Amino acid sequence: MKQTTPNPNRLNHLRMLVSRFAFIVLVVASFALMLIGKADTMLVERVRTFMSDAVTPVAGLLSQPASTVSAVMDNMRELAAIREENSRLRDENARLLRWQTAARLLEAENDSLRGLLNFVPGPRASFVTARVVADTGGAFAHSLLVTAGGRELVEKGQAAVSGEGLVGRVIEAGHRSSRVLLLTDINSRIPVSVGNARARAILAGDNTERPRLLYLRSQVRVQPGDRVTTSGDAGAFPPGLPVGVVTSVDDGDVRVEPYFQRDKLEYLRIVDYGLMGVLTDIDPGASRPSASGDLR
């Protein structure tokens, strides 16, 4: 029995008819779907919900390998970061242990020297922590308002410090709030020591972010990077409080960058070092020691 083969011309003609009417069919179907959507929105919404419910599991299965690969890559990156962090922490821990050993040796030596000198320690410092609620600074004033006052035993002249170092001093103390004058204010004058030679100077604010050093002896060599700390002169602050770092030396104009950042101050410690009134409490009419050291 002879097998008939389809006519190629007929197949080509059928293919041309399908391609010619496919576009028309798609346009008619689109308009029909639009009309159905306008006529029965609930039906279209149910169909859309059904299709979404049907497609969602398939999409979830298809995306699961990609999610698994992404999770594996995240875990690998996290493990690498943890390994690097552990290495850094080990080095830091070893460095801190060395500092701890040095600090203990210095503490023992300090106690021994104090015993030999019969040293009388100063009063113990007390402090309260207050939140900064307002920055009243501007072009002509640099000060902060904090939530601690007379009821917390805050008084005028006490030091205001942050985690980085000295910030300023209390200039006004109310019952529930106080005003702190920053080191950068034009009215601020702080006795400081500069560098390892502990050269004496006055840190004077000028309403800029970098106050300058005054009354620094000309023969003293100051370089950028020298640390600036309080000197303890005049009994205003105890010696050794961190203040800042020398940033520039230009024809006698020495600028210091404080350790604190004004826009990041949220909490301050108001510290009473027990030094206020050290000079003012001396009675001019009191008996003075004679040349031999006896009181008369």
C-alpha positions in Angstrom: 0.0 0.0 0.0 1.4 3.3 -1.1 1.9 6.0 1.7 0.8 9.5 0.8 3.0 12.4 1.8 1.6 15.8 2.6 1.9 18.4 0.0 4.6 21.0 0.9 2.7 23.7 -0.8 -0.4 23.1 1.3 1.7 23.2 4.5 3.3 26.5 3.5 -0.1 27.9 2.7 -1.5 26.8 6.1 1.5 28.3 7.9 1.0 31.6 6.2 -2.7 31.6 7.2 -1.9 30.9 10.8 0.8 33.7 11.0 -1.5 36.1 9.2 -4.5 35.6 11.6 -2.4 35.1 14.8 -2.0 38.8 15.4 -5.6 39.5 14.8 -6.6 36.7 17.2 -4.3 38.1 19.9 -5.7 41.6 19.5 -9.3 40.3 19.7 -8.4 38.2 22.8 -6.9 41.3 24.5 -10.0 43.4 23.8 -12.1 40.5 25.1 -10.1 40.2 28.3 -10.4 44.0 28.8 -14.2 43.9 28.3 -14.5 41.0 30.7 -12.3 42.8 33.2 -14.6 45.9 33.0 -17.8 43.8 33.1 -16.9 41.4 35.9 -13.9 42.6 38.0 -14.5 39.9 40.6 -14.1 37.1 38.0 -10.9 38.6 36.8 -9.6 39.0 40.3 -10.4 35.4 41.1 -8.7 34.2 38.0 -5.6 36.4 38.8 -5.6 35.0 42.3 -5.9 31.5 41.0 -3.0 32.0 38.6 -0.9 33.6 41.3 -1.5 30.7 43.6 -0.6 28.2 40.9 2.5 30.0 39.8 3.9 30.9 43.3 4.9 27.3 44.2 6.6 26.9 40.9 8.4 30.2 41.3 9.4 29.2 44.8 10.9 25.9 43.6 12.8 27.7 40.8 14.2 30.4 43.1 15.2 27.9 45.9 18.5 26.9 44.2 19.4 30.6 43.8 18.5 31.3 47.4 20.5 28.4 48.6 23.6 29.5 46.6 23.1 33.1 47.9 22.9 31.8 51.5 26.0 29.7 51.0 27.9 32.7 49.6 26.8 34.9 52.5 27.9 32.2 55.0 31.3 32.0 53.3 31.7 35.8 53.4 30.6 35.8 57.0 33.1 33.1 57.9 35.9 35.0 56.3 34.9 38.2 58.2 34.7 36.2 61.4 38.2 34.7 60.8 39.6 38.2 60.2 37.8 39.6 63.2 39.2 36.8 65.4 42.7 37.5 64.2 42.3 41.2 64.9 40.9 40.4 68.4 43.7 38.0 69.2 46.3 40.7 68.3 44.4 43.3 70.3 44.1 41.0 73.3 47.8 40.3 73.3 48.5 44.0 73.1 46.1 44.7 75.9 47.7 42.1 78.0 51.1 43.7 77.5 49.6 47.1 78.5 48.0 45.5 81.5 51.3 44.1 82.7 53.0 47.5 82.1 50.2 49.2 84.0 50.5 46.9 87.0 54.2 47.4 87.1 53.7 51.2 87.0 51.0 51.0 89.6 53.3 49.1 92.0 56.1 51.5 91.3 53.8 54.5 91.8 52.5 53.1 95.1 56.1 52.5 96.3 57.2 56.1 95.4 54.1 57.6 97.0 55.0 55.7 100.2 58.5 57.0 100.1 57.4 60.6 99.5 54.6 60.4 102.0 52.3 61.7 99.2 49.0 63.2 100.2 46.5 62.3 97.4 43.9 64.8 96.3 40.1 64.4 96.8 38.4 61.6 95.0 36.4 62.7 91.9 32.7 62.3 91.7 30.6 62.7 88.6 27.1 62.5 87.1 26.2 61.6 83.5 23.9 64.0 81.7 22.3 64.0 78.3 23.0 66.8 75.8 19.6 68.3 75.0 20.5 71.4 73.1 23.4 72.9 71.2 23.2 76.6 71.4 26.4 77.1 69.5 26.6 79.2 66.4 29.0 81.8 64.9 29.4 83.6 68.2 29.0 81.0 70.9 29.9 77.3 71.5 28.0 75.9 74.4 25.7 72.9 75.3 22.7 72.4 77.5 22.7 69.3 79.6 20.1 67.6 81.9 21.9 67.9 85.2 21.9 70.8 87.7 22.0 71.7 91.3 19.8 68.8 92.4 22.6 66.5 91.1 25.2 68.6 92.9 26.5 70.2 89.7 28.2 73.5 90.3 29.8 76.2 88.2 33.4 75.5 87.2 33.1 71.7 87.2 34.7 69.8 84.2 32.6 68.3 81.4 34.3 65.3 79.8 33.3 62.7 77.2 34.8 59.3 76.4 37.5 61.0 74.3 38.6 63.7 76.8 37.9 67.2 78.1 35.0 69.0 76.4 34.7 72.1 78.5 33.4 73.4 81.9 30.1 74.3 83.5 29.5 78.1 83.4 25.8 78.1 84.5 24.2 75.6 86.9 20.4 75.7 87.4 18.3 73.3 89.4 17.6 70.8 86.6 20.0 71.9 83.8 23.4 73.3 83.3 25.2 75.1 80.5 28.7 73.8 79.4 31.1 76.2 77.7 33.1 74.2 75.1 36.9 74.5 74.6 36.3 76.0 71.2 34.3 79.0 72.5 36.0 82.4 72.4 35.6 82.8 76.1 37.3 79.5 77.0 40.8 79.6 78.4 42.4 76.3 79.6 45.9 75.8 81.1 47.5 72.9 79.2 50.7 71.0 78.7 52.0 70.2 75.2 54.1 67.2 74.1 56.5 65.1 76.1 58.3 68.1 77.3 55.0 69.3 79.0 55.5 72.8 77.8 53.0 75.1 79.5 50.5 77.1 77.5 46.9 78.4 77.4 44.4 76.8 75.1 42.2 79.7 73.8 39.1 79.2 71.9 38.2 81.5 69.0 34.8 80.0 67.9 36.5 77.8 65.3 36.8 74.0 65.4 40.5 74.3 66.2 41.5 76.5 69.1 45.0 78.0 69.4 47.8 77.9 71.9 48.8 81.1 73.6 51.8 82.1 75.8 53.9 79.3 74.5 57.6 79.9 74.9 59.4 80.6 71.7 62.2 78.2 72.4 59.8 75.3 72.8 59.6 73.1 69.7 56.0 72.0 69.0 55.2 69.7 66.1 51.9 68.4 64.6 50.9 65.3 66.4 52.0 66.4 69.9 49.4 65.5 72.5 47.8 68.3 74.5 46.6 67.6 78.1 45.5 69.7 81.0 48.4 71.0 83.1 46.6 71.4 86.5 47.7 75.0 86.9 45.5 77.3 88.9 43.6 74.3 90.3 41.0 74.5 87.5 41.4 70.9 86.3 43.6 68.0 87.4 46.7 67.4 85.3 46.7 64.8 82.5 43.1 65.2 81.1 43.2 64.6 77.4 42.4 67.7 75.4 43.5 67.2 71.8 46.4 67.0 69.3 48.4 69.7 67.7 47.4 69.9 64.0 49.4 72.8 62.6 52.2 75.2 63.5 52.4 78.2 61.3 54.5 81.2 62.3 53.8 80.9 65.9 50.1 80.1 65.3 49.7 76.7 66.9 46.3 75.1 66.3 44.9 72.2 68.3 42.1 69.7 67.3 40.1 68.6 70.3 39.4 64.9 70.7 35.7 65.4 70.9 33.4 65.9 67.9 30.8 68.5 68.7 28.1 67.1 66.4 28.4 63.6 68.0 28.1 64.6 71.7 25.1 62.9 73.2 26.1 62.3 76.8 28.6 64.2 79.0 30.1 63.4 82.4 30.1 66.4 84.8 33.0 65.7 87.1 33.7 67.3 90.4 37.5 66.9 91.0 37.3 68.9 94.3 39.6 71.6 93.0 37.2 74.5 92.9 38.0 77.2 95.4 41.6 76.0 96.1 42.9 79.5 95.6 39.9 81.5 96.7 39.4 79.8 100.0 42.8 81.1 101.3 42.2 83.6 104.0 44.5 86.7 103.4 44.6 87.3 107.2 45.5 83.8 108.1 48.8 83.0 109.7 51.6 82.2 107.3 54.5 79.9 107.9 57.7 81.5 108.9 61.0 81.0 107.2 61.8 78.1 109.6 58.5 76.4 108.6 56.6 77.1 112.0 53.2 78.6 112.1 52.9 81.9 114.0 
